[in-house]
């Protein structure tokens, strides 16, 4: 009777490092995606869409298409990631990245020498085995919620 219990205990000890390693690898991938976005803010739109979930892409692309069609200000708040006024070298030098307990990746950086610290949180999901950005949070706002609310207020939904 002791042998199965001991075997079970040993197998769980051997499996735990594998699970931790898988999470570390996922966390490294998520952090690498966020770094790509932050270190190239001029291309954030393209980089985010390249690594976005299907729902995120669908909503952001719809908002961008409506804005282009109507020659209007867009509902997708791309400036939520890094703002409009920034010095890329300052952002890159000051950026820090942290995987939170909920699995999101938080980045903190300064856009200018005397600017306050910007905090952005990227949420990820897995689609077809790929880690993809499912939402972005800044100052308590969700990229998707802001976009959808704007589209609703503009009667585009």
Sine and cosine of phi, psi and omega as CSV:
sin_phi,cos_phi,sin_psi,cos_psi,sin_omega,cos_omega
0.00,0.00,-0.53,0.85,-0.02,-1.00
-0.95,0.30,-0.51,0.86,-0.05,-1.00
-0.88,0.48,-0.75,0.66,0.02,-1.00
-0.89,0.46,-0.61,0.79,0.00,-1.00
-0.91,0.41,-0.70,0.72,0.02,-1.00
-0.90,0.43,-0.67,0.74,0.02,-1.00
-0.89,0.45,-0.67,0.74,0.03,-1.00
-0.90,0.45,-0.68,0.73,0.01,-1.00
-0.90,0.44,-0.70,0.71,0.02,-1.00
-0.91,0.42,-0.64,0.77,-0.01,-1.00
-0.91,0.42,-0.60,0.80,0.01,-1.00
-0.93,0.36,-0.56,0.83,0.05,-1.00
-0.91,0.41,-0.63,0.77,-0.01,-1.00
-0.96,0.28,-0.49,0.87,-0.03,-1.00
-0.98,0.19,-0.58,0.82,-0.05,-1.00
-0.82,0.57,-0.71,0.70,0.05,-1.00
-0.87,0.49,-0.54,0.84,0.03,-1.00
-0.92,0.40,-0.66,0.75,0.03,-1.00
-0.91,0.41,-0.71,0.71,0.00,-1.00
-0.88,0.47,-0.65,0.76,0.01,-1.00
-0.90,0.44,-0.65,0.76,0.02,-1.00
-0.89,0.46,-0.68,0.73,0.03,-1.00
-0.90,0.43,-0.64,0.77,0.03,-1.00
-0.88,0.48,-0.69,0.72,0.00,-1.00
-0.89,0.46,-0.72,0.70,0.05,-1.00
-0.87,0.49,-0.69,0.73,0.00,-1.00
-0.90,0.45,-0.62,0.79,0.05,-1.00
-0.91,0.42,-0.65,0.76,0.02,-1.00
-0.90,0.43,-0.72,0.70,0.01,-1.00
-0.88,0.48,-0.71,0.71,0.00,-1.00
-0.89,0.46,-0.64,0.77,0.02,-1.00
-0.89,0.46,-0.63,0.78,0.04,-1.00
-0.90,0.43,-0.71,0.70,0.00,-1.00
-0.89,0.46,-0.65,0.76,0.04,-1.00
-0.87,0.49,-0.64,0.77,0.03,-1.00
-0.87,0.50,-0.67,0.74,0.00,-1.00
-0.91,0.42,-0.77,0.64,-0.14,-0.99
-0.95,0.31,-0.58,0.82,-0.04,-1.00
-0.99,0.16,-0.07,1.00,0.04,-1.00
-0.66,-0.75,0.88,0.47,-0.07,-1.00
-0.88,0.48,-0.47,0.88,0.03,-1.00
-0.88,0.47,-0.42,0.91,-0.01,-1.00
-0.92,-0.39,0.35,0.94,-0.11,-0.99
-0.83,0.55,-0.64,0.77,-0.02,-1.00
-0.85,0.53,-0.77,0.63,-0.03,-1.00
-0.91,0.41,-0.70,0.71,-0.03,-1.00
-0.91,0.42,-0.68,0.73,0.01,-1.00
-0.89,0.46,-0.74,0.67,-0.02,-1.00
-0.89,0.46,-0.56,0.83,0.03,-1.00
-0.88,0.47,-0.53,0.85,-0.07,-1.00
-0.92,-0.40,0.40,0.92,-0.07,-1.00
-0.99,-0.14,0.47,-0.88,0.08,-1.00
-0.93,0.37,0.28,-0.96,-0.01,-1.00
-0.88,0.47,-0.62,0.78,0.02,-1.00
-0.91,0.41,-0.71,0.71,0.01,-1.00
-0.86,0.50,-0.74,0.67,0.01,-1.00
-0.86,0.50,-0.71,0.70,-0.04,-1.00
-0.86,0.50,-0.72,0.69,-0.03,-1.00
-0.94,0.35,-0.74,0.68,-0.01,-1.00
-0.90,0.44,-0.69,0.73,0.00,-1.00
-0.91,0.41,-0.63,0.78,0.05,-1.00
-0.89,0.46,-0.72,0.69,0.01,-1.00
-0.88,0.47,-0.68,0.74,0.02,-1.00
-0.92,0.40,-0.64,0.77,0.01,-1.00
-0.91,0.42,-0.66,0.75,0.03,-1.00
-0.89,0.45,-0.70,0.72,0.00,-1.00
-0.89,0.46,-0.68,0.73,0.01,-1.00
-0.92,0.39,-0.70,0.72,-0.01,-1.00
-0.86,0.50,-0.69,0.72,-0.07,-1.00
-1.00,-0.07,0.08,1.00,-0.03,-1.00
0.77,0.64,0.76,0.65,-0.08,-1.00
-0.83,-0.56,0.18,-0.98,0.09,-1.00
-0.92,0.40,0.72,-0.69,-0.06,-1.00
-0.96,0.28,0.44,-0.90,0.05,-1.00
-1.00,0.07,-0.38,0.93,0.00,-1.00
-0.97,0.24,0.88,-0.47,-0.10,-1.00
-0.99,0.11,0.92,0.39,-0.04,-1.00
-0.86,0.51,-0.50,0.87,0.00,-1.00
-0.92,0.39,-0.21,0.98,0.07,-1.00
-0.84,0.54,-0.47,0.88,0.01,-1.00
-0.98,-0.18,1.00,-0.03,0.09,-1.00
1.00,-0.07,-0.16,0.99,0.02,-1.00
0.97,0.25,-0.19,-0.98,0.00,-1.00
-0.97,-0.24,-0.48,0.88,-0.01,-1.00
-0.94,-0.33,0.93,-0.37,-0.01,-1.00
-0.39,-0.92,0.37,-0.93,0.14,-0.99
-0.93,-0.37,0.92,-0.40,-0.12,-0.99
-0.82,0.57,-0.66,0.75,-0.02,-1.00
-0.90,0.44,-0.60,0.80,0.04,-1.00
-0.91,0.41,-0.70,0.71,0.01,-1.00
-0.88,0.48,-0.76,0.65,-0.04,-1.00
-0.88,0.48,-0.70,0.72,-0.01,-1.00
-0.92,0.39,-0.61,0.80,-0.12,-0.99
-1.00,-0.03,-0.18,0.98,-0.10,-0.99
-0.92,0.38,0.71,-0.70,0.14,-0.99
-0.82,-0.57,0.44,-0.90,-0.07,-1.00
-0.74,-0.67,0.65,-0.76,-0.03,-1.00
-0.55,-0.83,0.75,-0.66,0.10,-0.99
-1.00,0.06,0.83,-0.55,-0.03,-1.00
-1.00,0.10,0.23,-0.97,-0.01,-1.00
-0.86,0.51,-0.50,0.86,0.00,-1.00
-0.99,0.14,0.02,1.00,0.03,-1.00
1.00,-0.04,-0.18,0.98,0.04,-1.00
-0.95,0.30,0.37,-0.93,0.06,-1.00
-0.94,-0.33,0.83,-0.56,0.02,-1.00
-0.98,-0.21,0.70,-0.72,0.12,-0.99
-0.83,-0.56,0.61,-0.80,0.03,-1.00
-0.79,-0.61,0.68,-0.73,0.02,-1.00
-0.31,-0.95,0.23,-0.97,0.09,-1.00
-0.95,-0.31,0.68,-0.74,0.00,-1.00
-1.00,0.04,-0.45,0.89,0.04,-1.00
-0.60,-0.80,0.21,-0.98,-0.07,-1.00
-0.83,0.56,-0.71,0.71,-0.07,-1.00
-0.97,-0.24,0.25,0.97,-0.03,-1.00
-0.99,0.13,0.40,-0.92,0.09,-1.00
-0.94,0.34,0.27,-0.96,0.02,-1.00
-0.95,0.32,0.76,-0.64,0.08,-1.00
-1.00,-0.02,0.72,-0.69,0.02,-1.00
-0.85,-0.52,0.83,-0.56,0.01,-1.00
-0.76,-0.65,0.65,-0.76,0.00,-1.00
-0.87,-0.50,0.78,-0.62,0.02,-1.00
-0.96,-0.27,0.79,-0.62,0.04,-1.00
-0.98,-0.19,0.63,-0.77,-0.04,-1.00
-0.82,-0.57,0.47,-0.88,0.19,-0.98
-0.71,-0.70,0.23,-0.97,0.10,-1.00
-0.97,-0.26,0.79,-0.62,0.11,-0.99
-0.81,-0.58,0.84,-0.54,-0.01,-1.00
0.79,0.62,0.64,0.77,0.04,-1.00
0.98,0.19,0.01,1.00,-0.01,-1.00
-0.96,-0.27,0.67,-0.74,0.10,-0.99
-0.98,0.18,0.81,-0.59,-0.06,-1.00
-0.71,-0.71,0.52,-0.86,0.04,-1.00
-0.94,0.35,0.82,-0.58,0.01,-1.00
-0.95,-0.30,-0.34,0.94,0.09,-1.00
-0.19,-0.98,0.27,-0.96,0.01,-1.00
-0.72,-0.70,0.70,-0.72,-0.03,-1.00
-0.86,-0.52,0.66,-0.75,0.07,-1.00
-0.48,-0.87,0.74,-0.67,0.00,-1.00
0.78,0.62,0.61,0.79,0.03,-1.00
0.98,0.18,0.00,1.00,0.00,-1.00
-0.98,-0.21,0.55,-0.84,0.06,-1.00
-0.98,-0.20,0.74,-0.68,0.04,-1.00
-0.80,0.60,-0.75,0.66,-0.05,-1.00
-0.92,0.39,-0.67,0.74,0.00,-1.00
-0.90,0.44,-0.68,0.73,0.02,-1.00
-0.89,0.46,-0.69,0.72,-0.01,-1.00
-0.90,0.45,-0.75,0.67,-0.02,-1.00
-0.90,0.44,-0.69,0.73,0.03,-1.00
-0.87,0.49,-0.68,0.73,0.01,-1.00
-0.90,0.44,-0.68,0.73,0.02,-1.00
-0.90,0.44,-0.63,0.77,0.03,-1.00
-0.91,0.42,-0.71,0.71,0.01,-1.00
-0.90,0.44,-0.50,0.87,-0.01,-1.00
-1.00,0.00,0.08,1.00,-0.02,-1.00
0.88,0.48,0.53,0.85,0.03,-1.00
-0.99,-0.11,-0.06,1.00,0.04,-1.00
-0.93,-0.36,0.00,0.00,0.00,0.00
